[in-house]
Amino acid sequence: MKGRIYFGHPINTYDTQLERFLLAQIAACFPNLEIENPNQKHHADGYRRYSASGGKGIDYYFREVLPACTEGIFLPFRDGAWGAGVFGEAKYLADRGCPICQMTHEGFISSVDLDSIRALTVEETRFRIRTLNGKVAPY
């Protein structure tokens, strides 16, 4: 059975040239792993399903997506800070004993010690990914 690597990245990189580039880098570096990209319609539908049932949409990832993953690779913001959701996903996998690493927006991959990174609050993360009028902010 093929392993699965989860690609946690800020939503303001979804559907961008940067996301396509990073996915290609991951595929080249981890050819024996299937990439689980949260930027897919069925994941957006799952998130909405959890939200509509009175729960938190993010719980969809922790209950249905991440348990099937064997590794994780995560993209912080350009200054090295990690978004709240991305950090939570990485911590979940690390706590399960899954190997995790980080990558830069240039595509460089390295190991990571979650105790040494700066994780943003939900509010700080929202400020970085949304403009004041609610549109997606540039990465």
PyMOL commands that set and color helices and strands:
alter all, ss='L'
color gray80, all
select helices_A, chain A and resi 11-13+17-29+41-52+59-68+84-95+114-116+122-129
alter helices_A, ss='H'
color red, helices_A
select strands_A, chain A and resi 3-8+33-36+71-74+100-103+109-111
alter strands_A, ss='S'
color yellow, strands_A
deselect
rebuild
show_as cartoon
